[in-house]
Amino acid sequence: MTAPSGAGAATRVRRVVWEAVVARPSVTARLMAWSVVEAAPAFLIGLAIARAVDDGFAAGRVDVGAAWLGALACVWVVAAIGARQVVLAVAALVEPFRDRLLERVAGTVLRDAAAAGRGPGASAVARATLQVELARDALAAVITVVRSFAFTLVSVLLGLAVLDPRMLMLVVPPFLAGLVLFLLSLPALARRQRAYLLADERTASTTGTIAGGLRDIVACGAEDRVAADARAHIDAQEAAGRGLARVTAVRTLALSLGAWVPVVLILAAAPWLTGHGATAAMIIGALAYLTQSLVPAFNGFVEGLGVSAVRLAVSLTRLLESGPTAHDARPADAPAAPEAAAVTVRGVRFAYGEFAAPVIDGLDLDVPSGDHLAVVGPSGIGKSTLAALIAGVLVPDAGEVLVGGVPAARADAATRVLIPQEAYVFRGTVRENLEYLGGGTDAAILAAADAVGASALVERLGGLDAAVDGSVLSAGERQLVALVRAYLAPADLVVLDEATCHLDPAAEARAEAAFAARGGTLVVIAHRVSSALRARRVLLMDGTDVRLGTHADLVATAPLYADLVGHWNPLARGHERVR
Amino acid sequence: MRAADRLVARTVRHGGPWSAVLAAGVVGGAVVQLLLPYALGRALDVLVAGAAGASFWLTACAVLVAGVIVCETLGVWAGGASGARASARLRRGIVRHVLDAGPGLTRRFGDGDLVARAGMNAEEVGRAPDAIVTAAALLIPTVGGLVALALIDPWLPLALAAGLVLILLVLRGFLRETTQFAGDYQRVQGDIASRLTDALAGIRTIAAARTVPLEARRVLAPLPELRLHGMSLWRANARAGVRAGLVVPLLELVVLGVGGWRLAAGEMSVGELYAAARYVVLGAGLSAALGQVGQIARARSAAGRVSELLAVPAPRAGTRALPPGSGTLEFRDVAAPGLSGVSCTIPGGSVTAVVGRSGSGKSLLAALAGRLVDPERGTVLLDGVPLHTLDRADLRRAVGYAFERPVLIGRTLTDAVALGVPHGAGDGAAVREAARLACVDGFVRRLPDGYATVLEDAPMSGGERQRLGLARAVAQGERLLVLDDATSSLDTVTEQQVGKALTTDLRGRTRLITAHRLTTAARADLVLWLDDGRLRAAAPHADLWRDPDYRAVFRAEEAS
């Protein structure tokens, strides 16, 4: 993960937050209205205390004093109801925000993974979900404190003005000075906070790497190197922590000055104030405004902007950085229905990057409709790439791949099916999983299961309507599910990319025979060489050397192939190889 | 728990001079906070009355306010700095210890547990100094507030205590309720994450079927349920917030009422009334202090888990240099949990296969061969030198390991392959040569940036990862290569190529290979046949093949 930075990212983050806040005007209006109710005690507290003492207790009229206090209590109770509604309104803003973030994460991750042909690991998913939660909590905190501060500030100033307008002169200048000092320290604070969060994540990920790769690190004797690396991260985090502590101290200073200097000023001005009509009780009221309302709200505001807003920005930048930059490799043309399932490959070149050596270069291949082709070769030689090109998942850099005369990438998805090595079984019923690419009657589904050798599995799982979870099936069982699915699909072209590698040889033979008898064109990327023996023709890929022929042709002309076939049956030949 | 407490104490000490500043700032701040309401009340009374001593009380207030500001600022600064220092020191110690103790730790704790202990738990212990001091800082004004109230009027602290009990009850109910709701929320969250992980595992199927939008909907199907639980949490939050938030203001009003009544009776001044109201608010800080006590409890239990980690002894490395030799490996009556009484000599430069059913001790034997674990009894010798007396760097330079599931470490592929090579010795050519021998050079060259490709950006199958791990071992081990099931994910063709490279191109190094495949045993010069933790035979494959039990080992493996 890269450090979130750049003006573009900041603009995007601001836009997303703003959209979340104004997405539902009625909720926002409700939030504002209840905020006024919640801030009512902040307006009344000083006034009520001053009147309770002056008109009531000090004047010997306890009932009047009690009445003022009772009124204040009632306002507190009403404000508490308002506070409850405020929490619910904030929830009504941040819950949809979380939903949208999750939708975005899931969509982006899936699209990117589909384009790249591989996904990030489970830990990346966990990190993304965590960031979503952090962003939600941070947004809730920011909305709550910023709003609370604004409403409290206005209420307190109004209350002071009603109590004695001269108090404003004593309170506003030092408070404003503290606020400005804090706002000036905010960029530095945000920078430090972000640096600390990032340093913390780097340390955590380094520790994770060490714990997860301990055996390998020790076996490589790389303890010192890895420790030095970890130390560098830990030292950086320590430095970031100290830097954060320094600016936090400045922040605290600003806060304390803004909150406490007015208290001293009011006290110092007490003789002057009382000389001009103010009472001791009014001064208590003013102090109550400051210490009970303004200081806690200011505290929350400082904390909210200094910590939660930064947290929100970091999390959102993370979540948005893998945003809409992902491009779809496929041309946007409308899908076309191929005539038949013949595959034609002409002068195809494909590389996984501009400067990478091509995986496939100048490949020509004709697979007539109804053919059964096995592809054999060392791993990494481009067999899976060829399968993806034929299935239209990848687009060649040069040349063309046609299925029934239509470019493979444009061919209707229903006309071909690719079953990769890692079979996909999702949480759902057995039927949902089997009908993923096309459905049928129960009898047809069971017949398909029987054909590829999955009847026993379907029975063990509890029939078609039983729930199934891919994580409790073995790799071989998952492959059986994927095979039934492919068998049921209406596709005329079936590409099995090591789709039977986790089955035992007998089960593999049964599944391949079923597909050979199913009709249509069959391309098998072989994991075991035995798959080649069952095919009508064999494509041998070995770097630049690509040969196509029947099994007998290749045994006669390709030494690598002959060696492989002999090798495939080690029980027969292994003995003589020892000496 | 005593080791845990010692660790917490040590961590507090390791905050250095900042810890003292922190303690002084926080305790001083608490005392000043406690004195301030009294001083303010007195100052107000004198100033309004125009009585003598006005300037004294005003100065006292100004000094106390300055004290509050200075102490708070210092406390925050020192808290942050000492925490950063203490947890950095703790982390450095943990990382070093984890690396020294080695893979034995993983066997005891498991990967995820280890990450949690070395990461999150260390972080929690690092927060201990701050939590202890803050709790103390909250307790002083709380207790002081109660005492001050009692001095003003004995009934006031009783009212406050009743209010505090009320707050605690509300918080306890809230905790119970939220634990339930939060559990539901996390369960649905986990469901969404698993659905996404499932879909990612099947992404090639999805890409080929062009069902990305369908899958996105499937992943997000539990979203309405998530929002339901989320709103329950918010509602619980709102309810508890209202109740707990009402108690303090209402208590304050009760105190003001009682105080006002006494004011009317002329038994209390306006300044005292103000002080009483402030002490109620200070006293109500007790619930926050209890929250801090919870933090300390968490830090203590985290310290317990960290000290368990630190208590695992680290094996000591020897100092002897490795004499010249051909890489002869000798097991002398070696026993370890799962293996007993293994004695045999593996000739230098030979290819030796270790075979046996699953669980017969093959991997353990491989781990013993290069001192990834120490035997309980007996000695393993490389060219006549017991492994535990060997210098660590010499040992690692001599022995290279390849695993079934290698963990690749480093920024780029070059870094990952050169991990076992001392700095400077591993130039690009050596890395490429090792990759070529492991039949992975072609794969790397086809990546976007070749050998400079960042590890995270390199799409890799299990077989490709295995071959990179093999290349790493080949680049490192000068005398002995231990391949622990290191080619199990390769397809037949690749396995054959790698096998050929191992037997012909790496002559001059001893190769110890544990494997399931018959061909591996057939190609080897010598086979060590393990059966239920014992060495049943050490002989060439051709000789052993006559034994039906030996042949059965491979049939069992083929079937599984």
Interface residues (C-beta under 8 A of the other chain):
Chain A: P41 I49 A52 V53 G56 F57 A58 G60 R61 V62 G65 A66 L69 L72 A73 W76 V77 A80 I81 A83 R84 Q85 V87 L88 V90 A91 E95 R98 D99 L102 E103 A106 G107 V109 L110 R111 A113 A114 A115 A116 G117 R118 G119 P120 A122 V125 A126 T129 E133 T203 A204 T207 G208 T209 I210 A211 G212 G213 L214 R215 D216 I217 V218 A219 C220 G221 A222 E223 R225 V226 A227 A230 R231 I234 D235 Q237 E238 A240 G241 R242 L244 A245 R246 T248 A249 R251 T252 L253 S256 L257 W260 V261 V263 V264 L267 A268 A270 P271 T274 T279 A280 A281 I283 I284 L287 A288 T291 Q292 A351 Y352 G353 E354 F355 A356 A357 P358 V359 V376 G377 P378 S379 G380 I381 A388 A391 G392 V393 A413 R416 V417 L418 I419 P420 Q421 E422 A423 Y424 V425 F426 R427 G428 Y436 L437 G470 S471 A482 D497 E498 C501 D504 A526 H527 R528 V529 G543 D563 L564 H567 W568 P570 L571 G574 H575 R577 V578 R579
Chain B: L40 A43 L44 D45 L47 V48 G50 A54 L58 C61 A62 V65 V68 I69 E72 T73 L74 V76 W77 A78 G79 G80 A81 G83 A84 R85 S87 A88 R91 R92 I94 V95 R96 V98 L99 D100 G102 P103 L105 T106 D111 L114 V115 A118 G119 A122 Q189 I192 A193 S194 R195 L196 T197 D198 A199 L200 A201 G202 I203 R204 T205 I206 A207 A208 A209 R210 T211 V212 E215 A216 R218 V219 L220 L223 L226 R227 G230 M231 W234 R235 N237 A238 R239 G241 V242 G245 L246 P249 L250 L253 L256 G257 G260 W261 L263 A264 V270 G271 L273 Y274 A277 R278 V281 G370 L372 R392 A393 L395 R396 R397 V399 G400 Y401 F403 P406 V407 L408 I409 L419 G420 H423 C439 V440 G442 F443 R445 R446 L447 P448 D449 G450 P459 S461 G463 E464 G469 R472 Q476 L490 D491 T492 V493 T494 Q496 Q497 R517 L518 T519 A522 R523 P540 H541 A542 W545 E558 A559
